[in-house]
Structure formats: structure tokens, C-alpha cells
Amino acid sequence: MMKTLFYASLAVSTVTLMQAQTVNFDDVEAGSAPVGWTAAVTGKGDTRWTIEKDATAPSPPNVFKQSAEGTYPICLRNGTKIRDGFVEVKFKPVSGKEDQAGGVIWRAQDKDNYYIARANALEDNVTIYHTINGKRVSFKNANTKVAPNQWHTLRVVFVGNQFTVTFDGKPVITANDDKIKDAGQVGLWTKADSVTLFDDFRYGAQ
């Protein structure tokens, strides 16, 4: 327990040394795709990411919406190449019969190789995975309430092989993994038929 708290404290103190970039999607016309992002799908199906107006947005007026159905629809932030740092987003799971999930990606080498932490409103849990050659494998999860149709904050601090995931300000996972060591892109993730809104995407390098 003390070791877990140590890593969580280290993650918080490390973030204070980083220069954060914030994308709130408010400088793009509603209904369009934003500049500076690359949409893709890991597996089969479609991906559809658009800027939409939403009265509930944490930083109004716009949100970033994924509404297509695919194995894992993703969207990577162009021009990012971070090995150690953090990624954070506010997200709202709106609908989905198979899944109601939203997640953040880091160290993405391409659309089939990256880390991901996601929260699922149908399962009430947060899980961390590595995706290698398109195959997603979990290596730790935590049960926690993920309310549908409400905004939540998901954040990951990644330094070396140490990862700390916080959900709505509370550390829920500390984990180790060595599958992807190189710097890569950060981005956003959904699954299956999830319709998910995102806002206030933040990231930074150590």
C-alpha cells in the first residue's frame, strides 16, 4: 500500500514539472473534423470523429464526438512524440449497447501499437492495456463507478515502465509494463458502439 501511494505521489509531483498543452476543440466549426488529428480504427469497422456543440461541455461550446462503430475507433494527436509525460481528458459516455467507454492513448507507434487506459460505464471499471499488432491485452484494472451521461476525468502519468491512472481525481491504478518503450503519439480511444464525447484534452512531456 505504501509503495502504491509512493508512485501516486511521484506521479503528481512529476506533472508539476511538465509544460501542458490543452485542446478544448472550441476553435473549430461544429460539424467538422478538427485539424491536427488523425482518425483510424484498430481492427474492423469505422471511425467518425467530429466537432459538435454541446451545452454540457466542461469548456463550452464544443466537444469532440466519436459516433461510428468499429473494433477500437481511435484518434491520434499529430505532432506529438512523448516517452515520459502525461495525458488527460474529460469524457462523457453517452450511449452504446455493447460498450460505453472512453480512453486515452500514449506511446502510440501507429494505429495498432499503443498503450491505453479506459473507463467503461457498462462495466463500472477502469482498465489499462497494451495493444501490440492490433491485439489488446489488459494488465491491471480497478472497479469504480463510471456513471453514464456524466462528465469524468481520466488521466495517466507514464514514466519509464511505471504508469499511474487517476479517475475523477482519485488514483485507481498503478502498474508496470515494458512492451512499448519508445516515445509515441497521444490520443483518444473508444470501443465498439460507444458514442462518447470528449473535451479538454491535455498532455505534456517530462
ChimeraX attribute file (.defattr): number of C-alpha atoms within 10 A of each C-alpha:
attribute: neighborCount
match mode: 1-to-1
recipient: residues
	/A:1	5
	/A:2	7
	/A:3	9
	/A:4	15
	/A:5	12
	/A:6	10
	/A:7	17
	/A:8	22
	/A:9	13
	/A:10	14
	/A:11	23
	/A:12	13
	/A:13	11
	/A:14	17
	/A:15	18
	/A:16	10
	/A:17	12
	/A:18	15
	/A:19	11
	/A:20	15
	/A:21	12
	/A:22	14
	/A:23	13
	/A:24	21
	/A:25	25
	/A:26	19
	/A:27	12
	/A:28	15
	/A:29	14
	/A:30	18
	/A:31	14
	/A:32	12
	/A:33	19
	/A:34	17
	/A:35	11
	/A:36	9
	/A:37	15
	/A:38	15
	/A:39	19
	/A:40	21
	/A:41	23
	/A:42	23
	/A:43	15
	/A:44	12
	/A:45	14
	/A:46	18
	/A:47	22
	/A:48	17
	/A:49	23
	/A:50	20
	/A:51	22
	/A:52	21
	/A:53	18
	/A:54	16
	/A:55	11
	/A:56	13
	/A:57	21
	/A:58	17
	/A:59	15
	/A:60	15
	/A:61	16
	/A:62	27
	/A:63	28
	/A:64	28
	/A:65	23
	/A:66	26
	/A:67	22
	/A:68	19
	/A:69	20
	/A:70	21
	/A:71	16
	/A:72	23
	/A:73	28
	/A:74	26
	/A:75	22
	/A:76	23
	/A:77	20
	/A:78	13
	/A:79	11
	/A:80	18
	/A:81	18
	/A:82	21
	/A:83	21
	/A:84	23
	/A:85	25
	/A:86	26
	/A:87	25
	/A:88	26
	/A:89	23
	/A:90	25
	/A:91	29
	/A:92	26
	/A:93	26
	/A:94	19
	/A:95	18
	/A:96	18
	/A:97	10
	/A:98	11
	/A:99	18
	/A:100	27
	/A:101	30
	/A:102	29
	/A:103	27
	/A:104	27
	/A:105	26
	/A:106	31
	/A:107	25
	/A:108	26
	/A:109	17
	/A:110	15
	/A:111	21
	/A:112	20
	/A:113	22
	/A:114	24
	/A:115	24
	/A:116	25
	/A:117	27
	/A:118	23
	/A:119	30
	/A:120	24
	/A:121	23
	/A:122	18
	/A:123	14
	/A:124	16
	/A:125	18
	/A:126	26
	/A:127	19
	/A:128	25
	/A:129	19
	/A:130	25
	/A:131	19
	/A:132	17
	/A:133	13
	/A:134	16
	/A:135	12
	/A:136	18
	/A:137	13
	/A:138	13
	/A:139	12
	/A:140	14
	/A:141	19
	/A:142	15
	/A:143	13
	/A:144	15
	/A:145	15
	/A:146	23
	/A:147	17
	/A:148	17
	/A:149	15
	/A:150	13
	/A:151	19
	/A:152	20
	/A:153	20
	/A:154	24
	/A:155	25
	/A:156	26
	/A:157	26
	/A:158	25
	/A:159	19
	/A:160	14
	/A:161	13
	/A:162	15
	/A:163	22
	/A:164	25
	/A:165	28
	/A:166	19
	/A:167	22
	/A:168	13
	/A:169	11
	/A:170	12
	/A:171	20
	/A:172	19
	/A:173	20
	/A:174	22
	/A:175	16
	/A:176	14
	/A:177	14
	/A:178	10
	/A:179	13
	/A:180	20
	/A:181	13
	/A:182	14
	/A:183	16
	/A:184	23
	/A:185	19
	/A:186	30
	/A:187	28
	/A:188	27
	/A:189	23
	/A:190	31
	/A:191	27
	/A:192	22
	/A:193	21
	/A:194	25
	/A:195	22
	/A:196	26
	/A:197	27
	/A:198	26
	/A:199	25
	/A:200	23
	/A:201	24
	/A:202	18
	/A:203	26
	/A:204	21
	/A:205	20
	/A:206	17
